[in-house]
Every structure is written in C-alpha cells, then in structure tokens.
Amino acid sequence: MKGKVFLAVLAVGLAVLGAVPVFAQEAASSDSALTVEMVKEKVEAAAKLVQADGESAFPKFKDKSGEFWFGDGKGYIWIHNLEGNMLMHPAQSDLQGTDVLTLKDSSGFAFIAAMNDLVKKYGSGWVVYFWAKPGKKITDYKASYVKLVRRGNNNYVIGCGMYNVNKEFVQAKFPSDIVVSNER
C-alpha cells in the first residue's frame, strides 16, 4: 500500500511539475550559470562604463575573458543606436555596422524597434521576443534587458539577453520594470 501511495504522489508531483512552465528555471540553470539578475546587472554596469568612457569602452565588452562575458560565455553586451545601427556585437561581429532596426522575430515582431521605443520612453526595460539559439533553427523565448545611455550627441542602447525567459518570468523577478513583448 505504501508503495502505491508513493507512486501516486510521485505521479501527481511529476504531473504538476510538468504543467509548470520551465521558462528560466533560473534560466535553464542546468544549461548555464546565466540569470536574469546577471543580465540586468551587467547592462547597468556597461551603461555606467559607456557613460564615463564612451566608445573607448567597447573593447572591454569584446574581451571574452573579461567581466562582460559571463554566465559560462552565454551572456554578453551588445550596443546599437537609436537609428538602428549595430555599433558593437561581440558574438556576431558581422552585425556591426549594419541596420538592425527592421529585424523581426519569428512572429513578425520588430524587436529592435521595440527596444528603441522602450528606452526612449522609459530609459530601460525588457523586451521579450522569439529568437533561435545559436546553432538551432527552432525559436525560443528570449528576454533582453536594454538601457539608453546619452553621451554627448550619441545615444547608445546597451543590451543583453537570455533564452527560455518569458514575460511573466521577468515580471515576477522585476515587478517594477517595464516589459514589452509580442508573445504568441
């Protein structure tokens, strides 16, 4: 009898766990050491550095052994401007100098334009969209924290994102942050 009760409790527990979204169980903690807290913290730190040093800070974001490559190498900083020009992207250098304003996710959501709208209105916040992980074809939720830095005549949108994080997860972690999405 005890064995049947244990199995029944185990089955119910597994069913409940299976029904709970696996979004960002500390953002797939078994997959990496990257967390939404780290993403936000590193963007804030990068924003302070760009505010102080301008574009001369960019090499620090490209240094794979530096503080701005984190979470087992899955977290990094990118920078674009309000015109949609990618100024610095350490993981995809082919994007540098390109117009990314019209980039759309798999649902047709122009997420870079949404990032720019968000930072112009609020200064910082999260944008949730669908994007394929490197080397994959299937898209997953991706949440990116972005912050606007104005330095001289330049406007920098500093960002970092992570996969398997939906709007509800971000709102639960940061209830006072603005979160924009076009979730399916």
SEZA-927407 format. One line per field, with one value per residue: residue number from 1; residue in one letter; chain; x, y, z of N, C-alpha, C in turn. Coordinates in steps of 0.05 Angstrom, whole numbers, plus 5000, padded with zeros to 4 digits. Atoms other than C-alpha are relative to their C-alpha. Layout:
<atoms>
nr	c(NUM ...)
rest	c(a ...)
kette	c(A ...)
n.c1	c(X ...)
n.c2	c(Y ...)
n.c3	c(Z ...)
ca.c1	c(X ...)
ca.c2	c(Y ...)
ca.c3	c(Z ...)
c.c1	c(X ...)
c.c2	c(Y ...)
c.c3	c(Z ...)
</atoms>
This chain:
<atoms>
nr	c(1 2 3 4 5 6 7 8 9 10 11 12 13 14 15 16 17 18 19 20 21 22 23 24 25 26 27 28 29 30 31 32 33 34 35 36 37 38 39 40 41 42 43 44 45 46 47 48 49 50 51 52 53 54 55 56 57 58 59 60 61 62 63 64 65 66 67 68 69 70 71 72 73 74 75 76 77 78 79 80 81 82 83 84 85 86 87 88 89 90 91 92 93 94 95 96 97 98 99 100 101 102 103 104 105 106 107 108 109 110 111 112 113 114 115 116 117 118 119 120 121 122 123 124 125 126 127 128 129 130 131 132 133 134 135 136 137 138 139 140 141 142 143 144 145 146 147 148 149 150 151 152 153 154 155 156 157 158 159 160 161 162 163 164 165 166 167 168 169 170 171 172 173 174 175 176 177 178 179 180 181 182 183 184)
rest	c(m k g k v f l a v l a v g l a v l g a v p v f a q e a a s s d s a l t v e m v k e k v e a a a k l v q a d g e s a f p k f k d k s g e f w f g d g k g y i w i h n l e g n m l m h p a q s d l q g t d v l t l k d s s g f a f i a a m n d l v k k y g s g w v v y f w a k p g k k i t d y k a s y v k l v r r g n n n y v i g c g m y n v n k e f v q a k f p s d i v v s n e r)
kette	c(A A A A A A A A A A A A A A A A A A A A A A A A A A A A A A A A A A A A A A A A A A A A A A A A A A A A A A A A A A A A A A A A A A A A A A A A A A A A A A A A A A A A A A A A A A A A A A A A A A A A A A A A A A A A A A A A A A A A A A A A A A A A A A A A A A A A A A A A A A A A A A A A A A A A A A A A A A A A A A A A A A A A A A A A A A A A A A A A A A A A A A A A)
n.c1	c(5016 4982 4987 5020 5004 4976 5001 5021 4991 4979 5013 5013 4978 4988 5019 5001 4975 5002 5018 4988 4981 4972 4986 4980 4995 4976 4992 4987 4976 4984 4988 4979 5001 5012 5026 5011 4987 4973 5004 5006 4977 4978 5009 4997 4972 4991 5011 4983 4974 5003 5005 4974 4978 5010 4993 4975 5006 5009 4982 5004 5023 4992 4980 5013 4991 5006 5024 5024 5007 5007 5020 4988 4997 5025 5008 4982 5012 4999 5007 5009 5009 5029 5005 5000 4974 4986 4974 4982 5013 4977 5005 5006 4987 5010 5022 4990 5003 5024 5025 5015 5025 5023 4999 5025 4998 5015 5028 5003 4996 4975 4991 4980 5017 5013 4979 4996 5023 5001 4979 5007 5022 4996 4972 4991 5020 4997 5015 5001 5006 4993 4975 4987 4974 4979 4998 5027 5019 5025 4997 5007 5002 4976 5005 4976 5001 4987 4998 4991 4979 4996 4973 4996 5020 5004 5020 4993 5018 4983 5018 4991 5024 4997 5021 5018 5011 5024 5009 5009 4977 4987 5017 4998 4974 4996 5027 5001 4988 5017 4996 5015 4997 5020 5000 5020)
n.c2	c(4976 4976 4997 4989 4972 4986 4998 4981 4973 4994 4994 4973 4980 4998 4988 4972 4988 4999 4979 4974 4992 5003 4975 4988 5011 4984 5000 5025 5001 5024 4994 4980 4985 4974 4994 4973 4981 4994 4985 4973 4989 4994 4978 4975 4995 4991 4973 4981 4999 4984 4972 4988 5002 5000 5023 5011 5023 5023 5023 5015 5017 5021 5017 5024 5007 4977 5001 4997 5026 5012 5021 5021 4990 4996 4972 4980 4973 4988 4972 4988 4973 4996 5002 5029 5009 5017 4988 5019 5025 5017 5027 5001 4976 4994 4981 4973 4982 5006 4989 5022 4989 5015 5028 5010 5027 5020 4993 4975 4978 4985 4998 4978 4976 5000 4993 4971 4986 5004 4983 4971 4993 5008 5001 5028 5020 5027 5007 5029 5006 5028 5000 5026 5003 5005 5028 5013 4988 4995 4977 5001 4974 4987 4974 4983 4975 4978 4974 4977 4982 4976 4989 4981 5001 5028 5016 5028 5019 5021 5023 5028 5017 5029 5017 5015 4982 4986 4975 5005 5005 4974 4983 5011 4993 4971 4989 4972 4995 5000 5024 4999 5026 5008 5029 5015)
n.c3	c(5000 4999 5026 5018 4993 5008 5029 5007 4993 5019 5026 4999 4998 5026 5018 4992 5010 5029 5008 4994 5022 4993 5007 4983 4973 5000 5029 5008 4984 5007 5026 4996 4975 5007 4988 5008 4982 5012 5024 4993 4986 5019 5017 4984 4997 5026 5004 4985 5013 5025 4992 4992 5019 5027 5017 4993 4982 5016 4999 4976 5004 5019 4987 4991 4973 4983 4983 5016 5011 4975 5002 5016 5028 5013 4996 5011 5005 5027 5000 5025 4995 5005 5029 5007 5008 4980 4995 4989 4993 4998 5008 5028 5010 5026 4997 4995 5022 5016 4990 4988 4990 5010 4993 4989 4990 5015 5000 5014 4981 5005 4972 4997 5000 4974 4980 5002 4989 4971 4986 5004 4983 4972 4993 4999 4997 5013 5024 5003 5028 5007 5015 4999 4987 5019 5009 5001 5020 4986 4983 4972 4987 4992 4986 5000 4984 5015 4986 5016 4990 5016 4994 5021 5021 5006 4984 5001 4988 4990 4994 4996 4998 4994 5011 4982 4980 5011 4987 4973 4983 4995 4983 4973 4989 5000 5004 5007 5027 5024 5017 5025 5014 5021 4996 5014)
ca.c1	c(5000 5056 5089 5024 5014 5086 5077 5012 5043 5104 5059 5018 5082 5112 5048 5046 5119 5106 5050 5093 5129 5202 5218 5281 5286 5338 5341 5357 5406 5426 5445 5487 5502 5465 5408 5362 5393 5462 5436 5407 5467 5517 5476 5474 5549 5562 5518 5559 5623 5597 5571 5641 5685 5641 5662 5731 5697 5675 5738 5722 5656 5692 5742 5719 5759 5733 5675 5626 5627 5592 5544 5590 5600 5526 5519 5550 5536 5516 5506 5464 5439 5370 5378 5384 5457 5492 5553 5583 5563 5618 5584 5563 5614 5582 5524 5569 5555 5490 5420 5383 5323 5277 5299 5238 5230 5195 5127 5140 5155 5206 5242 5300 5248 5211 5276 5287 5216 5220 5286 5263 5201 5226 5302 5307 5268 5258 5236 5214 5214 5227 5297 5335 5392 5459 5463 5388 5331 5273 5260 5253 5232 5288 5286 5334 5346 5363 5384 5393 5457 5462 5534 5547 5510 5508 5452 5472 5424 5461 5432 5440 5391 5379 5337 5279 5252 5181 5145 5113 5180 5212 5153 5156 5230 5227 5155 5173 5209 5175 5167 5146 5131 5093 5085 5047)
ca.c2	c(5000 5049 5036 5052 5117 5137 5123 5162 5222 5218 5216 5276 5313 5299 5319 5385 5398 5382 5433 5488 5527 5511 5582 5603 5556 5607 5609 5537 5535 5465 5496 5554 5599 5657 5690 5750 5784 5778 5804 5866 5877 5873 5920 5971 5964 5971 6032 6066 6049 6077 6139 6151 6128 6128 6083 6074 6024 5979 5935 5915 5885 5844 5813 5741 5734 5800 5815 5828 5757 5719 5662 5609 5652 5658 5729 5787 5861 5889 5962 5994 6065 6095 6097 6021 6016 5958 5991 5932 5859 5814 5748 5766 5815 5810 5851 5910 5969 5940 5968 5922 5967 5925 5858 5816 5754 5691 5721 5785 5828 5883 5874 5924 5978 5958 5963 6033 6055 6027 6063 6129 6127 6094 6094 6019 5955 5886 5863 5791 5761 5695 5681 5618 5597 5596 5533 5519 5531 5530 5595 5603 5659 5709 5767 5824 5880 5946 6014 6081 6120 6191 6216 6279 6276 6200 6154 6083 6026 5976 5906 5834 5777 5705 5648 5610 5671 5696 5759 5730 5706 5775 5810 5763 5777 5852 5876 5949 5941 5955 5891 5894 5831 5802 5733 5681)
ca.c3	c(5000 5018 4951 4914 4953 4940 4865 4864 4900 4854 4792 4815 4833 4765 4730 4769 4753 4680 4679 4707 4652 4651 4630 4662 4720 4735 4660 4649 4706 4685 4618 4644 4702 4668 4705 4691 4751 4719 4653 4685 4730 4672 4627 4684 4695 4620 4617 4671 4634 4568 4603 4631 4573 4511 4453 4482 4530 4472 4473 4544 4520 4467 4515 4524 4588 4616 4663 4606 4580 4635 4651 4621 4559 4544 4570 4533 4519 4451 4433 4379 4369 4362 4287 4288 4272 4308 4338 4374 4378 4405 4389 4318 4291 4222 4250 4267 4223 4197 4203 4251 4264 4220 4247 4263 4305 4281 4298 4258 4319 4304 4370 4358 4342 4405 4446 4419 4433 4503 4521 4490 4533 4598 4596 4608 4609 4579 4510 4502 4433 4396 4371 4353 4398 4364 4321 4326 4277 4327 4363 4438 4483 4492 4541 4532 4582 4548 4574 4540 4551 4525 4520 4482 4416 4418 4441 4458 4470 4513 4518 4538 4532 4550 4525 4557 4593 4581 4601 4663 4690 4681 4712 4772 4782 4768 4781 4773 4706 4640 4598 4525 4485 4426 4455 4416)
c.c1	c(5017 5013 4980 4995 5024 5000 4979 5009 5022 4988 4987 5021 5013 4981 4998 5025 5000 4982 5011 5019 5029 5016 5018 5001 5028 5013 5016 5026 5017 5016 5023 4997 4987 4973 4990 5012 5028 4997 4995 5024 5023 4993 5003 5029 5012 4991 5017 5027 4998 4994 5026 5020 4991 5009 5027 4996 4993 5019 4996 4977 5007 5019 4986 5009 4994 4973 4974 4993 4996 4980 5010 5002 4974 4989 5021 4984 5001 4991 4991 4991 4971 4993 4999 5026 5013 5028 5021 4985 5023 4996 4994 5012 4990 4976 5010 4999 4975 4976 4983 4972 4975 5001 4974 5005 4982 4970 4994 5003 5027 5012 5021 4985 4986 5019 5004 4977 4999 5021 4995 4979 5007 5029 5011 4977 5006 4983 5002 4991 5009 5025 5012 5027 5021 5002 4973 4982 4974 5004 4990 4994 5028 4992 5026 4994 5016 4999 5011 5021 5004 5027 5007 4977 4992 4980 5007 4979 5017 4982 5014 4974 5007 4976 4983 4988 4977 4993 4993 5024 5014 4984 5000 5026 5003 4972 4999 5012 4979 5008 4982 5004 4978 4998 4977 4978)
c.c2	c(5025 5005 5013 5030 5016 5005 5020 5029 5008 5007 5027 5022 5005 5014 5030 5014 5002 5022 5028 5007 4997 5025 5008 4989 5009 4998 4976 4997 4975 5005 5020 5013 5028 5004 5028 5021 5008 5017 5029 5014 5008 5023 5026 5007 5010 5028 5021 5003 5016 5029 5014 5001 5001 4975 4988 4976 4975 4976 4983 4980 4977 4980 4975 4991 5022 4996 5002 4977 4984 4977 4977 5008 5006 5028 5018 5026 5006 5029 5008 5028 5003 5001 4971 4989 4983 5010 4980 4975 4979 4971 4997 5026 5008 5020 5029 5017 4996 5013 4976 5009 4984 4970 4991 4972 4982 5005 5026 5025 5014 5007 5022 5027 5002 5007 5031 5016 4999 5019 5030 5009 4996 5000 4972 4982 4975 4998 4970 4994 4971 5001 4972 5001 4995 4970 4986 5014 5007 5023 4994 5028 5011 5026 5015 5025 5021 5026 5021 5016 5022 5011 5018 5000 4971 4987 4970 4983 4976 4977 4974 4984 4971 4985 4987 5017 5014 5024 4997 4996 5026 5017 4990 5007 5030 5014 5029 5007 4999 4975 5003 4973 4998 4970 4987 4992)
c.c3	c(5000 4973 4980 5006 4991 4970 4992 5006 4980 4973 5000 5001 4972 4980 5006 4989 4970 4991 5005 4978 5010 4993 5022 5028 5007 4973 4993 5015 4995 4975 5003 5027 4995 5013 4991 5018 4989 4975 5006 5013 4980 4981 5016 5003 4973 4994 5015 4987 4974 5006 5007 4977 4971 4985 5007 5020 4984 5001 5025 4997 4981 5012 5013 5028 5020 5014 4984 4982 5025 4996 4981 4971 4985 5003 4989 4994 4970 5002 4972 5006 4993 4971 4990 4990 5022 5003 5009 5008 5001 4991 4970 4987 4972 5001 5004 4975 4983 5013 5010 5009 4990 5005 5013 5010 4983 4999 4985 5017 4995 5028 5004 5001 5027 5023 4999 5010 5030 5014 4996 5020 5030 5009 5001 5003 4985 4975 4997 4972 4995 4983 5002 5015 4979 4992 4998 4980 5014 5019 5028 5009 5005 5012 5001 5017 4985 5016 4981 5015 4980 5009 4977 4981 4993 5019 4996 5014 5007 5008 5004 5003 5007 4991 5022 5022 4987 5016 5029 5019 5007 5018 5029 5014 5004 4996 4993 4973 4978 4984 4976 4986 4978 5001 4985 5019)
</atoms>
